[in-house]
Amino acid sequence: MNAIWTGEPSVIYGNVRNDGLIDNLPQGCCVEVACLVDANGIQPTKVGTLPSHLAALMQTNINVQTLLTEAILTENRDRVYHAAMMDPHTAAVLGIDEIYALVDDLIAAHGDWLPGWLHR
């Protein structure tokens, strides 16, 4: 905010929409890149093409985010479970039944903050 208000430039790392910033990640997904912040606002830095192994790793997280977005837009609780199953860390340490239980527990614990369709 100081950089925007005073015009004194600052560099931050921000989560922004991928509008041509990273060539080998889906357009429109959320990416974290260096951003110049000044009186003109926030200007994300174009990264170009990532090494393929890094793009592949990031894509695993984008897949989870995409499924969760679809779950919200379609009000489909099954897609919430599927997103959790696709998460690399969750899938590495929990079985399918444990993932269902984890999602149910998280929804119950945070229910006041979540839309009604998530509650059975």
C-alpha positions, 0 to 999 in steps of 0.5 A: 500500500505504501508503494501505491500511495507514495509512488516509491517502487517496491518489489513483492512476490504476489499471487496473480492471474496467469495472463501470459506470465508463465508460458507453460502453465494454464492461462488464467490460473493463479501464479506467484511471481515477482511484482513491481508495486508503485503509484501505477499499481501492481505490475506482475513480471513475465517469467516466460517458460519454466523448466518442464519439471517445475511446470509439471510439479506446479501443474499438480497443484493447479489441478487441485485448484481447478477441481476445487473451483469446479466443485464450488461452481457446480456445488458438487461435494464429490469434487471436493473429495476428488480435489483432496485425493489429487493433492500430492501430499494428501495422497502420499500419506492418506488412503481414500477412506482417510481422505473422505474422513479428513474432508468431512472433518474439515467441513464440520470444523469450518462449517460456519464459513462454508456454503450450506450445500457442503453440509449433508 
